[in-house]
Amino acid sequence: SAVTLPEPFTLQMGTTEASRATDAVSFSWDPPAGGDVHWDLDGDCVWIEQGSTPDDGSYTLDRDDVRALGEETESCSVRLTLQRTHSGNIDPAFTEGGENRAYQVRAQTFTSKP
């Protein structure tokens, strides 16, 4: 079986703080590549969210993507993870099938405020 590692990239946040009530959260990565990238958010005061976007070098999360979990008055650190994936080929000797994937993953944090 073989798989090629996806192109490495750098991830940069457009802001270090964002209000869930008023601000979008933009981020960019370089270099862009073909296909899609997968993103996810996780923090103590926000719902876990995830999605995909074209691998074109930038994306903006709107207020619906960064939703308060519990009290709307809490601030917390939110981790944004961006993942680029390549699928590989399974050796025919594995007659039961399967999948073979390689990932490049980068993460940054920002503060989510009410």
C-alpha positions as CSV (number, residue, x, y, z in Angstrom):
1,S,0.0,0.0,0.0
2,A,1.2,3.5,-0.7
3,V,0.0,7.1,0.0
4,T,1.7,10.4,-0.7
5,L,1.8,13.0,2.1
6,P,-0.2,16.1,1.2
7,E,1.6,19.4,0.6
8,P,2.7,21.0,3.9
9,F,1.2,24.4,4.7
10,T,1.2,27.2,7.3
11,L,-2.0,28.4,9.0
12,Q,-2.6,32.0,10.1
13,M,-5.5,33.5,12.0
14,G,-7.0,36.8,10.8
15,T,-7.6,37.8,14.5
16,T,-6.7,36.8,18.0
17,E,-10.1,37.7,19.5
18,A,-13.6,37.6,18.2
19,S,-17.1,38.3,19.5
20,R,-19.6,35.6,18.9
21,A,-22.3,38.3,18.7
22,T,-20.7,40.5,16.0
23,D,-17.4,39.1,14.5
24,A,-16.6,36.6,11.8
25,V,-13.3,34.7,12.2
26,S,-11.1,34.5,9.1
27,F,-8.1,32.4,8.6
28,S,-5.7,31.6,5.7
29,W,-3.2,29.0,4.8
30,D,-0.3,28.9,2.3
31,P,0.2,27.4,-0.2
32,P,-3.3,26.5,-1.4
33,A,-3.8,23.2,-3.2
34,G,-6.5,21.3,-5.1
35,G,-9.5,19.6,-3.4
36,D,-10.9,20.5,0.0
37,V,-9.6,21.1,3.5
38,H,-11.4,20.1,6.6
39,W,-11.7,22.5,9.6
40,D,-13.0,22.0,13.1
41,L,-13.4,24.2,16.2
42,D,-13.2,23.2,19.9
43,G,-13.3,25.2,23.0
44,D,-14.8,25.2,26.5
45,C,-17.4,27.9,25.8
46,V,-18.4,27.0,22.2
47,W,-20.0,24.0,20.5
48,I,-17.7,21.7,18.6
49,E,-18.2,22.5,14.9
50,Q,-16.6,21.2,11.7
51,G,-16.8,21.6,8.0
52,S,-15.0,21.6,4.7
53,T,-14.0,24.3,2.3
54,P,-12.2,24.5,-1.0
55,D,-8.4,24.4,-0.6
56,D,-8.0,27.9,-2.0
57,G,-6.0,29.6,0.8
58,S,-8.6,31.4,2.9
59,Y,-12.0,30.9,4.7
60,T,-14.2,32.9,7.1
61,L,-16.2,31.3,9.8
62,D,-19.5,33.2,10.4
63,R,-21.3,33.7,13.7
64,D,-23.3,30.5,13.1
65,D,-20.0,28.5,13.2
66,V,-18.9,29.8,16.6
67,R,-21.9,29.3,18.9
68,A,-21.9,29.7,22.6
69,L,-22.2,26.6,24.7
70,G,-24.1,27.4,27.9
71,E,-23.6,30.9,29.3
72,E,-23.3,33.6,26.7
73,T,-21.2,35.6,29.1
74,E,-18.1,33.3,29.0
75,S,-14.9,33.9,27.0
76,C,-12.6,31.0,26.2
77,S,-9.7,29.9,24.0
78,V,-10.9,28.1,20.9
79,R,-8.7,25.8,18.9
80,L,-9.1,25.9,15.1
81,T,-7.7,22.8,13.3
82,L,-7.2,22.6,9.6
83,Q,-6.5,19.3,7.9
84,R,-5.4,18.5,4.4
85,T,-5.9,14.8,3.3
86,H,-4.6,12.5,0.5
87,S,-6.0,9.1,-0.1
88,G,-3.7,6.3,-1.2
89,N,-3.9,2.9,-2.8
90,I,-4.5,-0.4,-1.0
91,D,-2.3,-3.3,-2.0
92,P,-4.4,-5.9,-3.8
93,A,-3.0,-8.5,-1.3
94,F,-5.4,-7.0,1.2
95,T,-8.5,-8.7,-0.2
96,E,-10.8,-7.3,2.5
97,G,-10.2,-3.8,1.3
98,G,-9.7,-0.8,3.5
99,E,-8.5,2.7,3.2
100,N,-5.1,4.5,3.3
101,R,-4.9,8.2,4.1
102,A,-2.2,10.7,4.9
103,Y,-2.8,14.0,6.7
104,Q,-1.1,17.4,7.2
105,V,-2.7,19.1,10.2
106,R,-2.2,22.6,11.6
107,A,-3.9,24.4,14.5
108,Q,-4.1,27.9,15.9
109,T,-6.1,29.4,18.7
110,F,-8.2,32.5,19.2
111,T,-10.3,33.9,22.1
112,S,-14.0,33.7,21.6
113,K,-15.9,36.4,23.6
114,P,-19.6,37.0,24.1
